[in-house]
Amino acid sequence: MTALLSICGLSVVARLAGGDLRLLDDVDIDVDRGRIVGVVGESGSGKTTLARTVVGLLERNVDVEQGRVTLAGDEVVAPGVDRTDRVRGSAVGMVFQDASRSLNPLMKVGTQLAEVLRRHVRGITRAEVERRSVEVLAQMRITDPARVLGSYPHQLSGGLRQRVAIGLAVVTRPALVIADECTTALDVTTQTKVVGLFRTLVDELGIGLLFVTHDLMLASDLCDRIAVMSGGRVVEQGAADQVLDEPQQEYTRRLLAAIPSWS
């Protein structure tokens, strides 16, 4: 069966005045429908560059040197090829690290959801926009959707803002969602709720989720598979319990050893 997302031999370089800097080196990762793949590693390992490559949000001086990215078998990224504008926001949703920055502070939540729906769902009616906006906030386990729809982002708690950001990513019913360190700024209790929400969304909607995080324990709670990155390369990947219980690479063992123990 064709993977929902297939990243094959992907290498990405930054063109700098002093020469080229390789950001990703021959990366291979697949994400299937209804599955969660965690991409873990320390800062600078290439996790965010990978996520941004998939959705076509690279800086102007950053190029795909080799490899390709396919979505449901269709090529969207390759050297000299960028078809991400066709799928970003419709077939692929993105949740960023800081919800307060990804939400427009001058627009009410309802207006932002409506804008996304009108941009990506052809021919949608006003009634359908309203229905789906309420529906997606209910899916986010928001108990008072009407109040949130009429609120500005600054009027919401950090946890609610992050739920709204996730709602914006899934309101168009994409096949794939990419979450880039989206729980980092949250307290532990809220983080746990958001992780549970992702698991529910994947199970109920059958989407694929690429979950980028530096937190191995968080990945172990959520992900079906884990890819460990270091220096722009995937150094180890496999089933989550296999990678965490029987790590084969020294780098993975060092990451696990760095996790605080409270015993």
C-alpha positions as CSV (number, residue, x, y, z in Angstrom):
1,M,0.0,0.0,0.0
2,T,1.3,3.5,-0.9
3,A,2.3,5.5,2.2
4,L,0.3,8.7,2.8
5,L,3.5,10.7,3.1
6,S,6.8,9.4,1.7
7,I,10.1,11.2,2.2
8,C,12.7,9.5,0.0
9,G,16.4,10.3,0.0
10,L,15.7,14.0,0.9
11,S,18.7,16.3,1.0
12,V,18.4,20.0,1.6
13,V,21.1,22.7,1.6
14,A,21.4,26.3,2.6
15,R,23.3,28.6,0.2
16,L,25.5,30.8,2.3
17,A,28.1,33.4,1.5
18,G,30.8,31.1,2.9
19,G,29.5,28.0,1.0
20,D,26.7,25.5,1.2
21,L,25.5,24.1,4.5
22,R,23.7,20.8,4.4
23,L,20.6,20.8,6.6
24,L,19.1,17.4,5.6
25,D,21.1,14.5,4.4
26,D,19.4,11.5,2.6
27,V,16.3,11.4,4.9
28,D,13.8,8.6,4.5
29,I,10.5,8.6,6.5
30,D,7.0,7.3,5.7
31,V,3.8,8.2,7.4
32,D,0.7,6.0,6.9
33,R,-3.0,6.9,7.3
34,G,-4.2,6.6,10.8
35,R,-0.6,6.5,12.2
36,I,1.6,8.9,14.1
37,V,5.3,9.2,13.4
38,G,7.5,11.1,15.8
39,V,10.6,12.9,14.6
40,V,12.8,13.5,17.7
41,G,16.3,15.0,18.2
42,E,18.0,17.9,19.9
43,S,17.9,21.5,18.6
44,G,19.6,21.8,15.2
45,S,19.1,18.2,14.3
46,G,17.0,19.1,11.3
47,K,13.5,18.3,12.6
48,T,11.9,21.7,11.8
49,T,13.7,21.9,8.4
50,L,12.2,18.6,7.5
51,A,8.7,19.7,8.5
52,R,9.0,23.0,6.6
53,T,10.3,21.2,3.5
54,V,7.2,19.0,3.4
55,V,4.9,22.1,3.4
56,G,7.1,24.3,1.2
57,L,8.0,26.9,3.8
58,L,11.8,27.0,3.3
59,E,13.8,30.3,3.2
60,R,14.7,31.6,-0.2
61,N,18.4,30.5,0.1
62,V,17.4,26.9,1.0
63,D,17.1,24.4,-1.8
64,V,16.1,20.7,-2.2
65,E,19.3,19.1,-3.6
66,Q,18.1,15.6,-4.0
67,G,15.3,13.2,-3.1
68,R,11.6,13.8,-3.2
69,V,8.4,14.0,-1.1
70,T,5.2,12.4,-2.2
71,L,1.7,12.7,-0.8
72,A,-0.6,9.7,-1.6
73,G,1.8,8.8,-4.4
74,D,1.9,12.3,-6.0
75,E,5.2,14.1,-6.1
76,V,5.0,17.5,-4.3
77,V,8.7,18.2,-3.5
78,A,11.9,17.4,-5.5
79,P,14.9,19.3,-6.9
80,G,13.3,22.2,-8.9
81,V,9.8,21.0,-8.0
82,D,7.5,22.6,-5.4
83,R,3.8,21.8,-5.7
84,T,3.2,22.3,-2.0
85,D,0.9,25.3,-2.7
86,R,-1.6,22.8,-4.1
87,V,-1.8,20.8,-0.9
88,R,-0.8,23.1,1.9
89,G,-3.9,24.0,4.0
90,S,-6.1,21.6,2.1
91,A,-4.5,18.1,2.0
92,V,-1.8,19.0,4.6
93,G,-2.4,21.0,7.8
94,M,0.4,22.5,9.9
95,V,0.5,23.3,13.6
96,F,3.3,25.5,14.7
97,Q,5.2,25.8,18.0
98,D,3.7,29.1,19.2
99,A,0.0,29.4,18.7
100,S,0.0,33.0,19.6
101,R,2.2,33.7,16.6
102,S,0.3,31.4,14.2
103,L,-3.1,33.1,15.0
104,N,-3.9,36.6,13.8
105,P,-4.3,38.8,16.9
106,L,-6.6,41.2,15.0
107,M,-9.1,38.7,13.9
108,K,-11.7,36.7,15.9
109,V,-11.3,32.9,15.9
110,G,-14.5,32.5,13.8
111,T,-13.2,34.8,11.1
112,Q,-9.9,33.0,10.9
113,L,-11.6,29.6,10.6
114,A,-14.0,31.0,7.9
115,E,-11.0,32.4,6.0
116,V,-9.3,29.1,5.9
117,L,-12.4,27.2,4.8
118,R,-13.2,29.7,2.0
119,R,-9.7,29.6,0.7
120,H,-9.4,25.8,0.6
121,V,-12.9,24.4,0.2
122,R,-14.3,25.4,-3.2
123,G,-18.0,26.5,-3.3
124,I,-18.5,26.2,0.5
125,T,-21.6,28.1,1.7
126,R,-21.8,30.5,4.6
127,A,-24.0,28.0,6.5
128,E,-21.5,25.2,5.9
129,V,-18.7,27.5,7.1
130,E,-20.5,28.2,10.4
131,R,-21.4,24.5,10.9
132,R,-17.9,23.3,10.3
133,S,-16.4,26.0,12.5
134,V,-18.5,24.9,15.4
135,E,-17.9,21.3,14.6
136,V,-14.1,21.5,14.6
137,L,-14.0,23.4,17.9
138,A,-16.2,20.7,19.4
139,Q,-13.7,18.1,18.1
140,M,-11.0,20.1,19.9
141,R,-12.9,19.3,23.1
142,I,-13.8,23.0,23.5
143,T,-17.0,23.1,25.6
144,D,-18.2,26.6,24.6
145,P,-17.5,26.9,20.8
146,A,-19.7,30.0,20.4
147,R,-17.8,32.0,22.9
148,V,-14.4,31.0,21.4
149,L,-15.6,31.7,17.8
150,G,-16.4,35.3,19.0
151,S,-13.1,35.8,20.8
152,Y,-9.8,37.2,19.8
153,P,-6.7,35.0,20.5
154,H,-5.5,37.2,23.4
155,Q,-8.7,36.5,25.2
156,L,-8.0,32.8,25.3
157,S,-5.7,30.7,27.5
158,G,-2.6,29.2,26.1
159,G,-4.2,25.8,26.0
160,L,-7.3,27.1,24.2
161,R,-5.1,29.0,21.7
162,Q,-3.2,25.8,20.9
163,R,-6.5,23.9,20.4
164,V,-7.7,26.6,18.1
165,A,-4.5,26.4,16.1
166,I,-5.0,22.6,15.8
167,G,-8.6,23.3,14.7
168,L,-7.3,25.6,12.0
169,A,-5.0,22.8,10.7
170,V,-7.8,20.2,10.5
171,V,-10.9,22.2,9.7
172,T,-10.4,21.5,5.9
173,R,-10.2,17.8,6.7
174,P,-6.6,17.2,5.5
175,A,-5.2,13.8,5.0
176,L,-1.9,14.7,6.8
177,V,-1.1,17.0,9.7
178,I,2.4,18.2,10.7
179,A,2.9,19.3,14.3
180,D,6.1,21.2,14.9
181,E,7.0,21.3,18.6
182,C,3.4,22.5,19.2
183,T,3.4,21.5,22.9
184,T,6.7,23.0,24.0
185,A,5.2,26.3,25.4
186,L,2.4,24.5,27.3
187,D,2.4,23.4,30.9
188,V,2.5,19.6,31.6
189,T,-1.2,19.2,32.3
190,T,-2.3,21.1,29.1
191,Q,0.4,19.3,27.2
192,T,-1.0,15.9,28.2
193,K,-4.5,17.0,27.1
194,V,-3.2,18.2,23.7
195,V,-1.4,14.9,23.1
196,G,-4.5,13.0,24.0
197,L,-6.4,15.2,21.5
198,F,-4.0,14.3,18.7
199,R,-4.4,10.6,19.4
200,T,-8.2,10.9,19.3
201,L,-8.1,12.9,16.0
202,V,-5.9,10.4,14.3
203,D,-8.1,7.5,15.5
204,E,-11.4,9.2,14.6
205,L,-10.5,10.9,11.4
206,G,-7.9,8.5,10.1
207,I,-5.4,11.2,9.4
208,G,-1.6,10.7,9.3
209,L,0.4,12.8,11.8
210,L,4.1,13.8,11.6
211,F,4.9,14.9,15.2
212,V,8.1,16.9,15.6
213,T,9.4,17.1,19.2
214,H,12.6,17.2,21.3
215,D,10.7,15.3,24.0
216,L,11.3,11.5,23.8
217,M,8.9,10.7,26.6
218,L,6.2,12.7,24.9
219,A,6.9,10.8,21.7
220,S,6.7,7.5,23.5
221,D,3.3,8.3,24.8
222,L,1.9,9.4,21.5
223,C,3.7,7.9,18.5
224,D,3.4,4.6,16.7
225,R,6.9,5.0,15.1
226,I,9.8,7.2,16.0
227,A,12.6,8.6,13.8
228,V,15.6,9.9,15.6
229,M,17.5,12.8,13.9
230,S,21.0,14.1,14.4
231,G,23.0,16.5,12.2
232,G,20.3,16.4,9.5
233,R,20.3,12.6,9.2
234,V,17.9,9.9,10.5
235,V,20.2,7.9,12.7
236,E,17.6,5.4,13.9
237,Q,13.9,4.7,13.3
238,G,11.4,2.0,14.0
239,A,8.4,1.1,16.2
240,A,8.3,3.5,19.2
241,D,8.7,0.8,21.9
242,Q,11.6,-0.8,19.9
243,V,13.5,2.5,19.6
244,L,13.0,3.5,23.2
245,D,13.4,0.1,24.8
246,E,16.2,-1.3,22.6
247,P,18.0,1.7,21.1
248,Q,20.7,0.6,18.6
249,Q,22.5,3.9,18.2
250,E,24.7,5.7,20.7
251,Y,23.0,9.0,20.0
252,T,19.6,7.6,20.9
253,R,21.0,6.1,24.1
254,R,22.4,9.5,25.0
255,L,19.1,11.2,24.4
256,L,17.4,8.6,26.6
257,A,20.0,9.0,29.3
258,A,19.4,12.8,29.4
259,I,15.7,12.3,30.4
260,P,15.3,13.4,34.1
261,S,14.5,10.6,36.5
262,W,12.3,11.4,39.5
263,S,12.8,8.0,41.2
